[in-house]
Amino acid sequence: MTYADAIAELEAILAQLQEVPADIDQLHARVARAETLVVACREQLRGVEDALKKLDHSSRQELEG
């Protein structure tokens, strides 16, 4: 799943939670899915952050060296 897909699904879940009264089972399922999506997004963002740090480090080494 791409980051954009996860964000779109999170936005859809949020819209559902705001518009449609749900029973507790539906609410639990939606919140659990949202939590899974948030974790996936965070992991992707951390991956990008790590890649940027490596790029910055290697760029600095090239400039120094």
MDTraj code that builds the backbone (N, CA, C; nanometers):
import mdtraj as md
import numpy as np

residues = "MET THR TYR ALA ASP ALA ILE ALA GLU LEU GLU ALA ILE LEU ALA GLN LEU GLN GLU VAL PRO ALA ASP ILE ASP GLN LEU HIS ALA ARG VAL ALA ARG ALA GLU THR LEU VAL VAL ALA CYS ARG GLU GLN LEU ARG GLY VAL GLU ASP ALA LEU LYS LYS LEU ASP HIS SER SER ARG GLN GLU LEU GLU GLY".split()
xyz = np.array([
    [0.0845, -0.1176, 0.0000],
    [0.0000, 0.0000, 0.0000],
    [0.0891, 0.1239, 0.0000],
    [0.0542, 0.2183, -0.0829],
    [0.1313, 0.3416, -0.0865],
    [0.0879, 0.4335, 0.0268],
    [0.1739, 0.5309, 0.0531],
    [0.1421, 0.6309, 0.1553],
    [0.0127, 0.7039, 0.1179],
    [0.0013, 0.7412, -0.0093],
    [-0.1178, 0.8133, -0.0552],
    [-0.2442, 0.7283, -0.0377],
    [-0.2344, 0.5977, -0.0653],
    [-0.3493, 0.5086, -0.0467],
    [-0.3890, 0.5012, 0.1005],
    [-0.2889, 0.4916, 0.1879],
    [-0.3173, 0.4835, 0.3308],
    [-0.3832, 0.6113, 0.3811],
    [-0.3334, 0.7255, 0.3366],
    [-0.3924, 0.8530, 0.3775],
    [-0.5356, 0.8643, 0.3272],
    [-0.5579, 0.8234, 0.2039],
    [-0.6939, 0.8288, 0.1484],
    [-0.7890, 0.7397, 0.2285],
    [-0.7426, 0.6218, 0.2658],
    [-0.8275, 0.5329, 0.3451],
    [-0.8517, 0.5907, 0.4844],
    [-0.7496, 0.6499, 0.5440],
    [-0.7683, 0.7148, 0.6739],
    [-0.8713, 0.8274, 0.6653],
    [-0.8637, 0.9058, 0.5590],
    [-0.9611, 1.0139, 0.5406],
    [-1.1024, 0.9584, 0.5241],
    [-1.1152, 0.8468, 0.4537],
    [-1.2473, 0.7839, 0.4365],
    [-1.3010, 0.7329, 0.5700],
    [-1.2147, 0.6717, 0.6491],
    [-1.2557, 0.6235, 0.7816],
    [-1.2990, 0.7403, 0.8690],
    [-1.2231, 0.8485, 0.8665],
    [-1.2583, 0.9666, 0.9450],
    [-1.3944, 1.0210, 0.9029],
    [-1.4185, 1.0280, 0.7733],
    [-1.5474, 1.0763, 0.7236],
    [-1.6606, 0.9859, 0.7713],
    [-1.6382, 0.8547, 0.7673],
    [-1.7401, 0.7606, 0.8142],
    [-1.7684, 0.7796, 0.9622],
    [-1.6636, 0.7996, 1.0392],
    [-1.6813, 0.8171, 1.1829],
    [-1.7552, 0.9464, 1.2160],
    [-1.7374, 1.0477, 1.1318],
    [-1.8019, 1.1757, 1.1566],
    [-1.9473, 1.1784, 1.1092],
    [-1.9801, 1.0989, 1.0094],
    [-2.1124, 1.1077, 0.9473],
    [-2.2103, 0.9988, 0.9891],
    [-2.1624, 0.8789, 1.0043],
    [-2.2527, 0.7661, 1.0228],
    [-2.2411, 0.7119, 1.1647],
    [-2.3514, 0.7121, 1.2376],
    [-2.3462, 0.6475, 1.3688],
    [-2.3185, 0.4980, 1.3500],
    [-2.2231, 0.4482, 1.4227],
    [-2.1859, 0.3078, 1.4088],
    [-2.2050, 0.2356, 1.5406],
    [-2.2316, 0.1051, 1.5290],
    [-2.2379, 0.0287, 1.6524],
    [-2.0945, 0.0052, 1.7007],
    [-2.0815, -0.0434, 1.8191],
    [-1.9503, -0.0556, 1.8819],
    [-1.8578, -0.1477, 1.8036],
    [-1.9118, -0.2526, 1.7413],
    [-1.8278, -0.3438, 1.6634],
    [-1.7718, -0.2748, 1.5393],
    [-1.8554, -0.1976, 1.4704],
    [-1.8085, -0.1232, 1.3536],
    [-1.7066, -0.0175, 1.3948],
    [-1.7347, 0.0502, 1.5030],
    [-1.6432, 0.1523, 1.5534],
    [-1.5073, 0.0907, 1.5864],
    [-1.5092, -0.0215, 1.6549],
    [-1.3848, -0.0888, 1.6906],
    [-1.3070, -0.1297, 1.5655],
    [-1.3736, -0.1847, 1.4672],
    [-1.3076, -0.2276, 1.3443],
    [-1.2462, -0.1085, 1.2702],
    [-1.3187, 0.0011, 1.2637],
    [-1.2676, 0.1199, 1.1944],
    [-1.1471, 0.1797, 1.2673],
    [-1.1565, 0.1867, 1.3982],
    [-1.0454, 0.2424, 1.4756],
    [-0.9225, 0.1514, 1.4649],
    [-0.9436, 0.0208, 1.4696],
    [-0.8317, -0.0727, 1.4561],
    [-0.7664, -0.0593, 1.3186],
    [-0.8460, -0.0464, 1.2139],
    [-0.7914, -0.0297, 1.0795],
    [-0.7152, 0.1025, 1.0701],
    [-0.7704, 0.2066, 1.1266],
    [-0.7036, 0.3368, 1.1250],
    [-0.5693, 0.3282, 1.1968],
    [-0.5646, 0.2578, 1.3077],
    [-0.4392, 0.2421, 1.3813],
    [-0.3354, 0.1696, 1.2959],
    [-0.3764, 0.0667, 1.2261],
    [-0.2864, -0.0065, 1.1370],
    [-0.2326, 0.0843, 1.0270],
    [-0.3189, 0.1660, 0.9714],
    [-0.2780, 0.2578, 0.8652],
    [-0.1815, 0.3642, 0.9167],
    [-0.2068, 0.4156, 1.0354],
    [-0.1180, 0.5166, 1.0939],
    [0.0210, 0.4567, 1.1166],
    [0.0266, 0.3352, 1.1666],
    [0.1552, 0.2686, 1.1876],
    [0.2283, 0.2523, 1.0545],
    [0.1579, 0.2114, 0.9503],
    [0.2195, 0.1944, 0.8188],
    [0.2722, 0.3272, 0.7648],
    [0.1971, 0.4334, 0.7827],
    [0.2408, 0.5661, 0.7374],
    [0.3645, 0.6108, 0.8138],
    [0.3653, 0.5902, 0.9429],
    [0.4817, 0.6282, 1.0236],
    [0.6067, 0.5519, 0.9789],
    [0.5902, 0.4238, 0.9504],
    [0.7038, 0.3436, 0.9053],
    [0.7579, 0.3964, 0.7723],
    [0.6677, 0.4316, 0.6819],
    [0.7121, 0.4856, 0.5537],
    [0.7829, 0.6191, 0.5729],
    [0.7298, 0.7032, 0.6587],
    [0.7934, 0.8323, 0.6848],
    [0.9311, 0.8148, 0.7489],
    [0.9429, 0.7207, 0.8405],
    [1.0735, 0.6938, 0.9021],
    [1.1726, 0.6430, 0.7981],
    [1.1258, 0.5620, 0.7048],
    [1.2116, 0.5143, 0.5983],
    [1.2637, 0.6279, 0.5122],
    [1.1762, 0.7211, 0.4804],
    [1.2179, 0.8378, 0.4021],
    [1.3162, 0.9217, 0.4825],
    [1.2867, 0.9412, 0.6098],
    [1.3759, 1.0190, 0.6960],
    [1.5148, 0.9542, 0.7018],
    [1.5194, 0.8227, 0.7173],
    [1.6477, 0.7524, 0.7218],
    [1.7233, 0.7679, 0.5896],
    [1.6532, 0.7567, 0.4789],
    [1.7164, 0.7719, 0.3480],
    [1.7727, 0.9126, 0.3314],
    [1.6998, 1.0127, 0.3774],
    [1.7484, 1.1507, 0.3693],
    [1.8713, 1.1724, 0.4567],
    [1.8719, 1.1127, 0.5734],
    [1.9880, 1.1247, 0.6613],
    [2.1116, 1.0619, 0.5965],
    [2.0939, 0.9448, 0.5344],
    [2.2060, 0.8795, 0.4668],
    [2.2558, 0.9644, 0.3505],
    [2.1637, 1.0200, 0.2751],
    [2.2006, 1.1053, 0.1634],
    [2.2767, 1.2280, 0.2127],
    [2.2282, 1.2888, 0.3182],
    [2.2950, 1.4054, 0.3751],
    [2.4355, 1.3691, 0.4223],
    [2.4469, 1.2559, 0.4887],
    [2.5766, 1.2116, 0.5401],
    [2.6746, 1.1864, 0.4255],
    [2.6295, 1.1168, 0.3227],
    [2.7194, 1.0881, 0.2108],
    [2.7539, 1.2157, 0.1340],
    [2.6610, 1.3082, 0.1240],
    [2.6887, 1.4354, 0.0569],
    [2.7940, 1.5147, 0.1342],
    [2.7837, 1.5153, 0.2644],
    [2.8817, 1.5865, 0.3466],
    [3.0198, 1.5233, 0.3333],
    [3.0244, 1.3914, 0.3278],
    [3.1522, 1.3225, 0.3129],
    [3.2175, 1.3583, 0.1781],
    [3.1362, 1.3638, 0.0733],
    [3.1894, 1.3983, -0.0584],
    [3.2440, 1.5414, -0.0607],
    [3.1739, 1.6314, 0.0076],
    [3.2179, 1.7703, 0.0106],
    [3.3461, 1.7866, 0.0904],
    [3.3593, 1.7070, 0.1953],
    [3.4777, 1.7160, 0.2799],
    [3.5980, 1.6460, 0.2167],
    [3.5683, 1.5524, 0.1315],
    [3.6698, 1.4734, 0.0938],
    [3.7445, 1.4362, -0.0125],
])
top = md.Topology()
chain = top.add_chain()
for i, resn in enumerate(residues, 1):
    res = top.add_residue(resn, chain, resSeq=i)
    for name in ("N", "CA", "C"):
        top.add_atom(name, md.element.get_by_symbol(name[0]), res)
traj = md.Trajectory(xyz[None], top)
